[in-house]
Amino acid sequence: MNIEDYAVPDYERINRRGMPEVIFGAGKSAEQIVGIIRALNQAGQNAMATRVSEKQSDAILKIQPDAVSHPLARIVTCDVKPLPEKYGSIAVICAGTSDISVAEEAAVTAERLGINVSRVYDVGVAGLHRLLKRLNQFRLADVLIVVAGMEGALPSVVGGLTDKPLIAVPTSIGYGASFGGLAALLGMLNSCSAGVTVVNIDNGFGAAVAASLIERRILSVQK
């Protein structure tokens, strides 16, 4: 099947936004994902596919052996040139171990966009002492990405402890009344910590892109 039959890669996105097109893997076959990866690579661009299941990843690596799987992040990458030189600092903070897949999606995306990333995991509000012990680690970052499910309280707590831009990511983790992340989303939208910005449920990728744009503005001001 020719790529023209199912996709139109946006080769100019890297010039408009400073990053190449990223493939959303959910709902695509391994063959379709590989076709887009190859088209981007042939255009001299690195390729990344998000929301790739384990089954998809295994199939992709059989077809495209030089691809790399990032299983925790559910990401597959295939590069033809070095990644951008690292700058800035983003801290990815997540409430529980069950939220790590979304946190890793954010962390891996940010790293591929050229940002230094520190990870602060399993510091949810059920054990606040864990968060307080690591204050210095994330207070040094330029931008914070805070990932939480259940009632989504962690961004409010972190937002009250720092003066950094904070992007909150609700996850679909939780029991029945969490409604697949809706409870966390609404909790974050109603945060009493001023200035908390919220992306969609499980959207670690979107949070990382937003954080990288902030970092880019910081860098341009510093120059």
C-alpha positions as CSV (number, residue, x, y, z in Angstrom):
1,M,0.0,0.0,0.0
2,N,1.3,3.4,-0.9
3,I,1.5,6.0,1.8
4,E,-0.7,8.3,-0.3
5,D,-3.5,5.8,0.3
6,Y,-3.7,6.5,4.0
7,A,-1.6,9.5,5.1
8,V,-0.3,12.9,4.1
9,P,2.8,13.6,6.2
10,D,3.3,17.2,7.2
11,Y,7.0,17.7,6.2
12,E,6.8,21.5,6.9
13,R,5.7,21.2,10.5
14,I,9.3,21.3,11.7
15,N,9.7,24.7,10.1
16,R,6.4,26.1,11.5
17,R,6.7,24.7,15.0
18,G,10.3,23.6,15.5
19,M,9.3,19.9,15.8
20,P,8.5,17.3,13.2
21,E,5.1,15.7,12.8
22,V,4.4,13.1,15.5
23,I,2.4,10.0,14.7
24,F,-0.6,9.1,16.9
25,G,-0.3,5.3,16.9
26,A,-3.7,4.3,18.3
27,G,-6.0,3.0,15.6
28,K,-3.2,2.6,13.0
29,S,-1.7,-0.7,11.8
30,A,2.0,-1.4,12.3
31,E,2.4,-1.1,8.5
32,Q,0.8,2.3,8.4
33,I,3.0,3.6,11.3
34,V,6.1,2.2,9.6
35,G,5.1,3.8,6.3
36,I,4.8,7.3,8.0
37,I,8.1,6.7,9.9
38,R,9.9,5.9,6.6
39,A,8.4,8.9,4.8
40,L,9.6,11.3,7.6
41,N,13.0,9.6,7.7
42,Q,13.4,9.9,3.9
43,A,12.6,13.6,4.3
44,G,15.6,13.8,6.7
45,Q,13.4,14.0,9.9
46,N,13.4,12.0,13.0
47,A,10.1,10.1,13.6
48,M,8.2,9.4,16.8
49,A,4.9,7.5,17.3
50,T,2.9,7.8,20.5
51,R,0.2,5.6,22.0
52,V,1.8,2.5,20.6
53,S,0.6,-0.8,22.2
54,E,3.0,-3.6,23.0
55,K,1.6,-5.6,20.1
56,Q,2.0,-2.7,17.7
57,S,5.5,-2.1,18.9
58,D,6.6,-5.7,18.4
59,A,5.2,-5.7,14.9
60,I,6.8,-2.3,14.1
61,L,10.3,-3.5,15.2
62,K,10.0,-6.6,13.0
63,I,9.3,-4.5,10.0
64,Q,11.6,-1.6,11.0
65,P,14.5,-3.1,13.0
66,D,16.3,0.2,13.5
67,A,13.3,1.6,15.4
68,V,13.5,1.9,19.2
69,S,10.7,1.1,21.6
70,H,10.1,3.1,24.8
71,P,7.6,0.7,26.4
72,L,6.9,2.7,29.6
73,A,6.0,5.7,27.5
74,R,4.2,3.7,24.8
75,I,6.4,5.4,22.2
76,V,8.4,4.1,19.2
77,T,11.1,6.3,17.6
78,C,13.3,6.0,14.6
79,D,16.0,8.6,14.0
80,V,18.2,9.6,11.1
81,K,20.0,12.5,12.8
82,P,21.1,13.5,16.3
83,L,18.5,14.9,18.7
84,P,18.6,18.6,19.6
85,E,21.3,19.6,22.1
86,K,19.7,19.7,25.6
87,Y,18.8,23.0,27.3
88,G,16.5,24.2,30.0
89,S,14.9,22.1,32.7
90,I,11.5,20.4,33.0
91,A,10.5,18.4,36.1
92,V,7.9,15.7,35.4
93,I,6.1,14.9,38.7
94,C,3.6,12.1,39.0
95,A,1.4,11.0,41.9
96,G,1.5,7.2,41.7
97,T,3.3,4.4,40.0
98,S,0.1,3.7,38.0
99,D,0.5,7.2,36.4
100,I,4.0,6.5,35.1
101,S,3.0,5.7,31.5
102,V,1.5,9.1,31.1
103,A,4.4,10.8,32.9
104,E,6.9,8.9,30.7
105,E,5.1,10.0,27.6
106,A,5.7,13.6,28.7
107,A,9.3,12.9,29.8
108,V,10.4,11.1,26.6
109,T,8.7,13.7,24.4
110,A,10.4,16.6,26.2
111,E,13.8,14.9,26.0
112,R,13.4,14.4,22.3
113,L,12.5,18.1,21.9
114,G,15.9,18.9,23.5
115,I,14.9,19.6,27.1
116,N,16.7,18.3,30.2
117,V,14.2,16.3,32.2
118,S,14.1,15.3,35.9
119,R,11.7,12.7,37.1
120,V,9.9,12.8,40.5
121,Y,7.7,9.8,40.7
122,D,5.3,8.3,43.2
123,V,4.9,11.4,45.4
124,G,1.1,11.6,45.6
125,V,-0.8,13.5,48.3
126,A,-1.6,10.3,50.2
127,G,1.9,10.5,51.5
128,L,2.8,14.2,51.4
129,H,6.2,13.6,53.1
130,R,7.4,12.0,49.9
131,L,6.8,15.2,47.9
132,L,8.3,17.5,50.6
133,K,11.5,15.5,50.6
134,R,12.0,16.2,46.9
135,L,11.1,19.9,46.9
136,N,14.6,21.0,45.9
137,Q,14.7,18.7,42.9
138,F,11.7,20.2,41.2
139,R,12.0,23.8,42.5
140,L,15.2,24.1,40.3
141,A,13.2,23.3,37.1
142,D,12.0,26.0,34.7
143,V,8.6,24.3,34.1
144,L,6.7,21.6,35.9
145,I,4.5,18.9,34.5
146,V,2.4,17.3,37.2
147,V,0.6,14.0,36.4
148,A,-2.1,12.6,38.7
149,G,-5.2,10.4,38.6
150,M,-7.8,9.7,41.3
151,E,-9.1,13.1,42.5
152,G,-6.2,14.9,40.8
153,A,-5.0,16.9,43.9
154,L,-1.3,16.9,43.3
155,P,-1.0,19.9,40.9
156,S,-2.8,22.1,43.4
157,V,-0.4,21.1,46.2
158,V,2.7,21.5,44.0
159,G,1.3,24.8,42.6
160,G,1.1,26.2,46.1
161,L,4.8,25.3,46.7
162,T,6.5,26.8,43.7
163,D,6.6,29.9,41.4
164,K,7.1,28.0,38.2
165,P,4.7,27.5,35.3
166,L,2.8,24.3,36.0
167,I,1.0,22.1,33.4
168,A,-1.3,19.6,35.0
169,V,-2.1,16.2,33.3
170,P,-5.1,14.3,34.6
171,T,-4.9,10.5,34.1
172,S,-7.6,7.9,33.6
173,I,-6.3,6.0,36.7
174,G,-8.8,5.5,39.5
175,Y,-11.9,3.7,40.8
176,G,-15.4,3.9,39.3
177,A,-16.2,7.5,40.5
178,S,-13.1,8.8,38.8
179,F,-15.0,8.4,35.6
180,G,-12.0,7.5,33.5
181,G,-10.1,10.7,34.5
182,L,-13.0,13.1,34.4
183,A,-12.8,13.6,38.2
184,A,-9.1,14.5,38.0
185,L,-9.7,16.8,35.1
186,L,-12.4,18.7,36.8
187,G,-10.4,18.9,40.0
188,M,-7.4,20.3,38.2
189,L,-9.6,22.8,36.3
190,N,-11.0,24.0,39.6
191,S,-7.5,24.2,41.3
192,C,-7.2,26.8,44.0
193,S,-3.6,27.2,43.1
194,A,-3.6,30.2,40.7
195,G,-2.0,29.7,37.3
196,V,-2.4,25.9,36.9
197,T,-2.8,25.0,33.2
198,V,-4.5,21.8,32.4
199,V,-4.3,19.5,29.3
200,N,-6.6,16.7,28.4
201,I,-6.9,13.3,30.1
202,D,-3.7,11.2,29.7
203,N,-2.2,13.8,27.3
204,G,1.4,13.7,28.5
205,F,2.5,14.4,24.9
206,G,0.6,17.7,24.8
207,A,1.9,18.7,28.2
208,A,5.5,18.2,27.0
209,V,5.0,20.2,23.8
210,A,3.5,23.1,25.8
211,A,6.4,22.9,28.3
212,S,9.0,23.0,25.5
213,L,7.3,26.1,24.0
214,I,7.7,27.8,27.3
215,E,11.3,26.7,27.5
216,R,11.9,28.0,24.0
217,R,10.6,31.5,25.0
218,I,12.8,31.4,28.2
219,L,15.8,30.7,26.0
220,S,15.0,33.4,23.5
221,V,14.7,36.0,26.4
222,Q,18.0,34.8,27.9
223,K,19.8,35.3,24.5
